[in-house]
């Protein structure tokens, strides 16, 4: 694939000061950089999650004095002034003699965190209701993970009430922060994740008769306003602003973005070292890395200009079909919510917006040449041609026409179907959202989408292959993990910036949902 030039992105507007929260890189600028670059901890996320033992001012003063001495032990200073993140002490031990569904049900309490008290030091953004975390190194809630966790909760014997608690937490974040951050950590402020909130609300009102769609209308509207910020100011002279892009025919579509062109605190050293390998402006690199994190696909060949090298990442130059399909669903849900509220004018507006977006997705993200929905490079005015699991979103959310659905079914079998389910892309790059890895959310979206378009046999084949792999790994290890090697030679997935994590929220959710749904 041809190397495409990375274009500079427009300067962001100031993030609304909805909170007083600061990330650790802002609270302890010199100390934070020193700790991360000195590799005090193998995982950069560890220090980002540490809790100060004294006030930030006291720690900064102590650091200024101590670091000026001839002999200074940075590790000892951190240990004295910060409390390290502790693994959640559940005492849980997997009983491999019980069926996998019983194992998942036993894990819900282990992965559940109670409402945060508030006022704690550190980077955790407190939430007012209980929530489920993914597990492993991830001790906070994550936005798009949570939808797939909720699918499992919706068929759980004992934990269905957590769906409402988690939806209410996300509504709280929309009200207080102005958007749903990547996760409830201050260092995630500046970006969101794939906008699944409207699907969460839909799931909640379908599974809990006491919940009303109109209750969540303000939150749905705030979600939309965040993602569409600046759309009314776009023109032929100003094609893009934050998360919106004006296409050549005047259609408005969305891209991923981050408001902060700087190293990620949770991967600080990795980002700085990557920037040192390229002549590319560091702010462009950092923003595109962060935008890929907003996509949830951190990282993948779909974002890379040369399909191999992370330093060529150009996430902000692409119009993703998965993101825009989710935005279409948000518009459909806004139409339904305004209809329920008796506001026909707004209902009509969002109904027309949804129709226009669906047409634009079919026009720009579908390629007759390649035969699938894929990312569209709005800078170069061409599809990227990279087949990925993102192609199933226009099916799942009802955007594809019949011929396109047949094309997707063919493309999945040609490019992505493997012994263990769907591989994320067919390319092996060392990135975790590429071959040989498969992920629960993409299996679910593919199964859902194919079933809606009459492709039941292929949907069942994907379902059966994925379930068999999950169950086999559980029977061998007693674990359900974040991602799986679906190529068939081994069960051990790889790639990414951290070791394979177990738990695992969205894997548990999708597996339990598929097993309970299909009996």
C-alpha positions as CSV (number, residue, x, y, z in Angstrom):
1,X,0.0,0.0,0.0
2,X,1.3,3.4,-0.9
3,X,2.7,5.7,1.7
4,X,0.4,8.6,2.2
5,X,1.6,12.0,3.5
6,X,0.4,12.9,6.9
7,X,-1.3,16.3,6.8
8,X,-1.2,18.7,9.7
9,X,-4.5,18.8,11.6
10,X,-6.4,22.0,12.5
11,X,-5.7,23.6,15.9
12,X,-8.2,22.6,18.5
13,X,-10.4,24.9,20.5
14,X,-9.9,25.0,24.3
15,X,-11.6,22.1,26.0
16,X,-14.5,23.4,28.1
17,X,-13.5,23.6,31.7
18,X,-16.3,21.3,32.9
19,X,-14.2,20.0,35.8
20,X,-11.3,21.0,37.9
21,X,-9.5,17.7,37.2
22,X,-5.9,17.6,36.1
23,X,-3.9,14.8,34.7
24,X,-0.7,13.6,36.5
25,X,1.5,15.2,33.8
26,X,-0.1,18.6,34.7
27,X,0.0,18.1,38.5
28,X,3.6,16.9,38.6
29,X,5.1,18.0,35.3
30,X,8.9,17.6,36.0
31,X,8.5,14.6,38.3
32,X,6.1,12.8,36.1
33,X,8.3,13.0,33.1
34,X,11.4,12.0,35.1
35,X,9.6,8.9,36.5
36,X,8.3,7.8,33.2
37,X,11.5,8.3,31.2
38,X,13.6,6.6,33.9
39,X,11.5,3.4,33.7
40,X,10.8,3.4,37.4
41,X,7.9,1.1,36.5
42,X,7.9,-1.4,33.6
43,X,4.3,-0.3,32.7
44,X,3.8,3.5,32.2
45,X,0.2,3.2,33.4
46,X,1.5,2.3,36.9
47,X,2.7,5.7,37.9
48,X,-0.3,7.4,36.1
49,X,-2.5,5.4,38.5
50,X,-0.5,6.2,41.7
51,X,-2.2,8.1,44.5
52,X,-0.3,11.0,46.2
53,X,0.3,10.6,49.9
54,X,0.6,14.4,50.4
55,X,-0.8,17.4,48.6
56,X,0.6,18.0,45.2
57,X,2.2,21.2,46.4
58,X,4.0,19.4,49.2
59,X,5.2,16.7,46.8
60,X,6.4,19.2,44.2
61,X,8.4,21.1,46.9
62,X,9.9,17.9,48.3
63,X,10.9,16.8,44.8
64,X,12.5,20.2,44.0
65,X,14.6,20.0,47.1
66,X,15.5,16.3,47.0
67,X,16.3,16.1,43.3
68,X,18.8,18.9,43.7
69,X,20.9,16.8,46.0
70,X,24.1,15.0,44.8
71,X,22.6,11.6,45.7
72,X,18.9,11.2,44.8
73,X,17.0,7.9,44.6
74,X,14.0,8.5,42.4
75,X,12.4,5.2,43.1
76,X,12.7,5.7,46.8
77,X,11.1,9.2,46.4
78,X,8.2,7.8,44.5
79,X,7.7,5.0,47.1
80,X,7.7,7.5,49.9
81,X,5.4,10.0,48.4
82,X,2.9,7.9,46.4
83,X,0.8,4.9,47.0
84,X,1.1,2.4,44.3
85,X,-2.1,1.0,42.6
86,X,-3.1,-2.2,44.4
87,X,-4.5,-5.2,42.6
88,X,-8.1,-5.6,43.6
89,X,-8.1,-8.2,46.4
90,X,-11.0,-10.4,45.6
91,X,-9.6,-13.7,46.7
92,X,-11.2,-15.2,43.6
93,X,-9.9,-18.5,42.4
94,X,-11.3,-20.1,39.2
95,X,-13.0,-23.4,39.7
96,X,-12.2,-25.1,36.4
97,X,-14.6,-27.9,37.1
98,X,-17.7,-25.7,36.7
99,X,-19.1,-24.6,33.3
100,X,-17.9,-21.4,31.7
101,X,-21.3,-19.7,32.3
102,X,-21.1,-20.4,36.0
103,X,-17.5,-19.0,35.9
104,X,-18.7,-15.8,34.3
105,X,-21.5,-15.3,36.8
106,X,-19.0,-15.8,39.6
107,X,-16.8,-13.1,38.1
108,X,-19.4,-10.3,38.0
109,X,-18.9,-9.4,41.7
110,X,-15.1,-9.6,41.3
111,X,-15.2,-7.1,38.4
112,X,-17.7,-4.8,40.0
113,X,-16.6,-1.6,41.8
114,X,-18.9,0.2,44.2
115,X,-19.7,3.9,43.8
116,X,-16.7,6.0,44.4
117,X,-16.7,8.2,47.5
118,X,-15.4,11.3,45.7
119,X,-12.7,13.6,46.9
120,X,-9.9,11.0,46.6
121,X,-6.5,12.0,45.5
122,X,-5.1,10.5,42.3
123,X,-6.4,10.2,38.8
124,X,-9.6,8.3,39.3
125,X,-12.7,10.3,38.3
126,X,-15.3,9.2,40.9
127,X,-18.6,7.8,39.7
128,X,-21.9,7.8,41.7
129,X,-23.1,4.3,40.9
130,X,-21.5,0.8,40.8
131,X,-19.8,-0.3,37.6
132,X,-17.9,-3.2,36.0
133,X,-14.3,-2.9,35.1
134,X,-12.6,-5.0,32.4
135,X,-10.0,-6.7,34.7
136,X,-6.3,-7.1,34.7
137,X,-4.4,-3.8,34.6
138,X,-7.7,-2.0,33.9
139,X,-9.1,-1.0,37.2
140,X,-11.4,1.7,35.9
141,X,-14.5,1.7,33.6
142,X,-14.0,2.0,29.9
143,X,-16.6,3.4,27.6
144,X,-17.0,1.1,24.6
145,X,-16.0,-2.0,26.6
146,X,-19.0,-1.4,28.8
147,X,-21.7,-2.0,26.1
148,X,-20.4,-5.5,25.5
149,X,-20.2,-6.2,29.2
150,X,-23.8,-5.0,29.5
151,X,-24.9,-7.6,26.9
152,X,-23.7,-10.3,29.3
153,X,-25.3,-8.5,32.3
154,X,-28.6,-8.4,30.3
155,X,-28.8,-12.2,30.4
156,X,-27.2,-12.6,33.9
157,X,-28.9,-14.5,36.6
158,X,-28.1,-11.9,39.2
159,X,-26.5,-8.7,37.9
160,X,-28.9,-7.1,35.5
161,X,-29.3,-4.0,37.7
162,X,-25.7,-3.0,36.9
163,X,-26.8,-2.0,33.4
164,X,-28.9,0.9,34.7
165,X,-26.1,1.9,37.1
166,X,-23.5,2.0,34.4
167,X,-25.8,3.9,32.0
168,X,-26.5,6.4,34.7
169,X,-22.7,6.8,35.3
170,X,-22.2,7.6,31.7
171,X,-25.1,10.1,31.7
172,X,-23.4,11.6,34.8
173,X,-20.1,12.0,32.9
174,X,-22.0,13.6,29.9
175,X,-23.5,16.1,32.4
176,X,-20.4,16.9,34.3
177,X,-17.5,16.5,31.9
178,X,-19.5,17.2,28.7
179,X,-18.6,13.8,27.1
180,X,-17.8,10.3,28.1
181,X,-14.0,10.0,28.5
182,X,-12.1,7.0,27.2
183,X,-12.2,5.8,30.9
184,X,-12.8,7.4,34.3
185,X,-9.2,8.6,34.7
186,X,-8.1,12.2,34.5
187,X,-5.4,11.3,32.0
188,X,-8.1,10.2,29.6
189,X,-9.6,13.6,29.4
190,X,-9.4,15.0,25.9
191,X,-10.8,12.0,24.1
192,X,-13.8,9.6,24.2
193,X,-14.3,6.2,22.7
194,X,-16.6,4.7,20.1
195,X,-20.1,6.3,20.9
196,X,-22.0,3.3,22.1
197,X,-24.1,5.3,24.6
198,X,-27.2,5.2,22.4
199,X,-27.0,1.4,22.1
200,X,-26.6,1.2,25.9
201,X,-29.7,3.3,26.4
202,X,-31.6,1.1,23.9
203,X,-30.5,-2.1,25.7
204,X,-31.5,-0.6,29.1
205,X,-35.0,0.4,28.0
206,X,-35.5,-2.9,26.3
207,X,-34.5,-4.9,29.4
208,X,-35.9,-2.7,32.2
209,X,-39.6,-1.7,31.8
210,X,-39.2,0.9,34.5
211,X,-36.8,3.0,32.4
212,X,-38.0,5.6,29.9
213,X,-36.1,6.6,26.8
214,X,-37.0,10.3,27.4
215,X,-35.1,10.2,30.7
216,X,-31.9,10.0,28.7
217,X,-32.7,12.5,26.0
218,X,-30.5,15.3,27.5
219,X,-27.6,12.9,27.8
220,X,-28.1,11.6,24.2
221,X,-28.2,15.2,23.0
222,X,-25.0,16.1,24.9
223,X,-23.3,13.1,23.3
224,X,-24.3,14.2,19.9
225,X,-23.3,17.8,20.5
226,X,-19.8,16.7,21.6
227,X,-19.2,14.6,18.5
228,X,-20.6,17.2,16.2
229,X,-18.9,20.2,17.7
230,X,-18.0,22.7,14.9
231,X,-20.1,21.1,12.2
232,X,-22.0,24.3,11.4
233,X,-18.8,26.2,10.8
234,X,-17.3,23.9,8.2
235,X,-16.9,25.1,4.7
236,X,-14.8,24.4,1.5
237,X,-12.1,26.5,3.1
238,X,-12.3,24.8,6.5
239,X,-13.0,21.1,5.8
240,X,-12.4,19.7,9.3
241,X,-12.7,20.7,13.0
242,X,-12.1,18.3,15.9
243,X,-14.4,15.3,15.2
244,X,-16.3,16.5,12.1
245,X,-15.3,16.6,8.4
246,X,-17.1,18.2,5.5
247,X,-17.0,16.0,2.5
248,X,-16.7,17.3,-1.1
249,X,-20.5,17.0,-1.6
250,X,-21.2,18.9,1.6
251,X,-22.1,15.8,3.7
252,X,-20.8,15.9,7.3
253,X,-19.1,12.8,8.6
254,X,-17.1,12.0,11.7
255,X,-13.5,11.1,12.5
256,X,-11.6,10.2,15.7
257,X,-9.7,12.9,17.4
258,X,-8.0,14.0,20.7
259,X,-7.8,17.6,21.9
260,X,-4.3,17.2,23.4
261,X,-1.3,16.8,21.0
262,X,1.1,15.5,23.7
263,X,2.3,12.1,24.9
264,X,-0.3,9.9,26.6
265,X,0.4,9.8,30.4
266,X,-0.4,6.1,30.6
267,X,2.1,5.4,27.7
268,X,4.4,8.4,28.1
269,X,7.7,6.8,27.6
270,X,6.5,4.7,24.6
271,X,5.2,7.8,22.9
272,X,8.3,10.0,23.5
273,X,10.6,7.2,22.3
274,X,8.4,6.7,19.1
275,X,8.6,10.4,18.4
276,X,12.4,10.2,18.5
277,X,12.3,7.6,15.6
278,X,10.8,10.0,13.1
279,X,11.2,13.4,11.6
280,X,7.5,13.9,11.7
281,X,6.3,16.8,14.0
282,X,5.7,15.3,17.4
283,X,2.4,17.0,18.0
284,X,1.0,15.4,14.8
285,X,2.2,12.0,15.9
286,X,0.9,12.4,19.5
287,X,-2.6,13.5,18.3
288,X,-2.9,10.7,15.9
289,X,-1.8,8.1,18.5
290,X,-4.4,9.5,20.9
291,X,-7.1,9.6,18.2
292,X,-6.4,5.9,17.6
293,X,-7.0,5.3,21.3
294,X,-10.3,7.1,20.9
295,X,-11.2,4.6,18.3
296,X,-10.6,1.7,20.7
297,X,-8.3,0.2,18.1
298,X,-4.9,1.1,19.6
299,X,-3.2,0.2,17.4
300,X,-4.0,-1.3,13.9
301,X,-2.7,-1.3,10.4
302,X,-6.0,0.5,9.4
303,X,-4.6,3.7,10.9
304,X,-1.0,3.4,9.4
305,X,-0.1,5.1,6.2
306,X,2.3,2.3,5.2
307,X,0.1,-0.3,6.9
308,X,3.2,-1.4,9.0
309,X,4.9,1.4,10.9
310,X,3.4,3.0,13.9
311,X,5.2,6.3,13.3
312,X,3.1,6.7,10.1
313,X,-0.2,6.8,12.0
314,X,-2.8,9.1,10.4
315,X,-6.0,8.3,12.3
316,X,-7.4,11.9,12.0
317,X,-7.2,11.7,8.2
318,X,-9.7,8.8,8.0
319,X,-13.5,8.6,7.9
320,X,-14.3,5.3,9.7
321,X,-17.4,3.3,8.8
322,X,-17.8,2.0,12.4
323,X,-17.7,5.4,14.0
324,X,-20.2,6.8,11.5
325,X,-22.5,3.9,11.8
326,X,-22.6,4.5,15.6
327,X,-23.4,8.2,14.9
328,X,-26.2,7.1,12.6
329,X,-27.7,5.0,15.5
330,X,-27.3,8.0,17.8
331,X,-29.3,10.1,15.4
332,X,-32.0,7.4,15.1
333,X,-32.2,7.2,18.9
334,X,-32.5,11.0,19.1
335,X,-35.4,10.8,16.6
336,X,-37.1,8.2,18.7
337,X,-36.5,10.1,22.0
338,X,-37.8,13.4,20.6
339,X,-40.8,11.6,19.2
340,X,-41.5,10.1,22.6
341,X,-41.2,13.6,24.1
342,X,-43.7,15.0,21.6
343,X,-41.2,17.2,19.9
344,X,-41.9,16.5,16.2
345,X,-39.6,19.2,14.9
346,X,-36.5,17.8,16.5
347,X,-37.6,14.3,15.7
348,X,-37.9,15.2,12.0
349,X,-34.5,16.9,12.1
350,X,-32.7,13.9,13.4
351,X,-34.6,11.5,11.2
352,X,-33.3,13.5,8.2
353,X,-29.8,13.6,9.6
354,X,-29.8,9.8,10.0
355,X,-30.9,9.3,6.4
356,X,-28.3,11.7,5.1
357,X,-25.5,10.1,7.1
358,X,-26.5,6.6,5.9
359,X,-26.3,7.8,2.3
360,X,-22.9,9.4,3.0
361,X,-21.6,6.2,4.6
362,X,-22.7,4.1,1.6
363,X,-21.2,6.7,-0.8
364,X,-17.8,7.2,0.9
365,X,-17.1,4.1,2.9
366,X,-18.4,1.5,0.5
367,X,-15.9,0.6,-2.3
368,X,-17.1,-1.3,-5.4
369,X,-13.4,-1.9,-6.2
370,X,-12.7,-3.6,-2.8
371,X,-16.2,-5.0,-2.1
372,X,-16.5,-3.9,1.5
373,X,-17.0,-0.9,3.8
374,X,-13.7,0.6,4.9
375,X,-12.0,3.7,6.0
376,X,-12.1,6.7,3.6
377,X,-9.1,9.0,3.4
378,X,-10.7,12.4,3.3
379,X,-7.3,14.1,2.7
380,X,-6.3,12.0,-0.4
381,X,-10.0,11.5,-1.4
382,X,-9.8,7.7,-1.7
383,X,-10.6,4.5,0.2
384,X,-7.7,2.9,2.0
385,X,-8.6,-0.5,0.9
386,X,-7.7,-2.2,4.2
387,X,-10.2,-4.9,5.1
388,X,-11.0,-5.0,8.8
389,X,-13.7,-6.0,11.2
390,X,-15.1,-2.4,11.0
391,X,-16.8,-3.5,7.8
392,X,-19.6,-5.2,9.8
393,X,-20.9,-2.0,11.6
394,X,-23.1,-0.8,8.6
395,X,-24.7,-4.2,8.7
396,X,-25.3,-4.3,12.5
397,X,-26.8,-0.9,12.4
398,X,-28.9,-1.3,9.3
399,X,-27.2,1.0,6.9
400,X,-26.0,-1.4,4.1
401,X,-28.2,-2.3,1.2
402,X,-28.8,-6.0,0.3
403,X,-26.1,-6.1,-2.3
404,X,-23.6,-4.6,0.1
405,X,-24.5,-7.1,2.8
406,X,-23.8,-9.9,0.4
407,X,-20.5,-8.3,-0.4
408,X,-19.6,-8.1,3.2
409,X,-20.5,-11.7,3.8
410,X,-18.1,-12.6,0.9
411,X,-15.4,-10.3,2.1
412,X,-15.5,-11.7,5.7
413,X,-14.9,-15.2,4.3
414,X,-12.2,-14.1,1.9
415,X,-10.2,-11.9,4.3
416,X,-11.1,-12.4,8.0
417,X,-12.7,-15.8,8.8
418,X,-10.3,-18.0,10.7
419,X,-10.6,-21.3,12.8
420,X,-11.3,-19.3,15.9
421,X,-13.6,-16.6,14.5
422,X,-12.9,-13.4,12.8
423,X,-9.4,-11.9,12.7
424,X,-9.3,-8.1,13.1
425,X,-7.4,-7.5,9.9
426,X,-5.4,-9.9,7.7
427,X,-2.1,-8.1,8.3
428,X,0.5,-9.2,10.9
429,X,2.1,-6.0,12.1
430,X,2.8,-6.7,15.8
431,X,-0.1,-4.4,16.7
432,X,-2.9,-5.9,18.8
433,X,-5.8,-4.9,16.5
434,X,-4.3,-6.9,13.6
435,X,-3.7,-10.6,12.8
436,X,-3.6,-13.0,14.4
437,X,-5.9,-11.5,17.1
438,X,-9.7,-11.6,17.4
439,X,-11.8,-9.5,19.7
440,X,-15.2,-10.2,21.3
441,X,-16.9,-6.9,20.2
442,X,-16.1,-7.5,16.5
443,X,-17.4,-11.1,16.6
444,X,-20.7,-9.8,18.2
445,X,-21.2,-7.0,15.7
446,X,-20.5,-9.3,12.8
447,X,-23.0,-12.0,14.1
448,X,-25.6,-9.3,14.8
449,X,-25.2,-7.7,11.4
450,X,-25.2,-10.8,9.3
451,X,-28.3,-12.1,11.1
452,X,-30.2,-8.9,10.2
453,X,-29.4,-9.4,6.5
454,X,-30.3,-13.1,6.2
455,X,-26.8,-14.4,6.4
456,X,-27.7,-16.8,9.3
457,X,-25.3,-19.6,8.3
458,X,-22.2,-17.4,8.2
459,X,-23.3,-15.7,11.5
460,X,-23.6,-19.2,13.1
461,X,-20.3,-20.3,11.8
462,X,-18.5,-17.2,13.3
463,X,-20.4,-17.7,16.6
464,X,-19.6,-21.4,16.9
465,X,-15.9,-20.9,16.1
466,X,-15.5,-18.0,18.6
467,X,-17.4,-19.8,21.4
468,X,-15.4,-23.0,20.9
469,X,-12.1,-21.0,21.2
470,X,-13.3,-19.2,24.3
471,X,-14.4,-22.4,26.0
472,X,-11.3,-24.3,25.0
473,X,-9.0,-21.6,26.5
474,X,-11.1,-21.5,29.7
475,X,-10.9,-25.3,30.0
476,X,-7.1,-25.1,29.6
477,X,-6.3,-22.1,31.7
478,X,-9.4,-21.2,33.9
479,X,-9.3,-17.7,32.2
480,X,-11.3,-15.6,29.8
481,X,-9.0,-13.1,28.3
482,X,-9.0,-9.7,26.5
483,X,-8.3,-11.0,23.0
484,X,-7.6,-14.4,21.3
485,X,-5.3,-15.8,18.7
486,X,-7.8,-17.0,16.1
487,X,-5.5,-18.3,13.5
488,X,-5.5,-21.8,14.9
489,X,-1.9,-22.6,15.9
490,X,-2.1,-21.4,19.4
491,X,-4.5,-19.7,21.9
492,X,-2.0,-17.0,22.9
493,X,-2.8,-13.6,21.5
494,X,-0.1,-11.0,21.2
495,X,0.9,-7.5,20.2
496,X,0.1,-4.2,21.9
497,X,1.8,-2.1,24.6
498,X,1.1,-4.5,27.6
499,X,0.9,-8.2,28.3
500,X,-2.3,-10.2,27.7
501,X,-5.0,-9.3,30.3
502,X,-7.5,-11.6,31.8
503,X,-10.9,-10.9,33.4
504,X,-12.3,-9.9,31.0
505,X,-15.3,-7.7,30.8
506,X,-16.3,-7.7,27.2
507,X,-15.2,-11.3,26.5
508,X,-17.4,-12.4,29.4
509,X,-20.3,-10.3,28.3
510,X,-20.3,-11.5,24.7
511,X,-19.7,-15.1,25.5
512,X,-22.5,-15.3,28.1
513,X,-24.9,-13.5,25.8
514,X,-24.2,-15.9,22.9
515,X,-24.5,-19.0,25.1
516,X,-27.7,-17.8,26.9
517,X,-29.3,-16.5,23.7
518,X,-28.7,-19.7,21.7
519,X,-29.4,-22.1,24.5
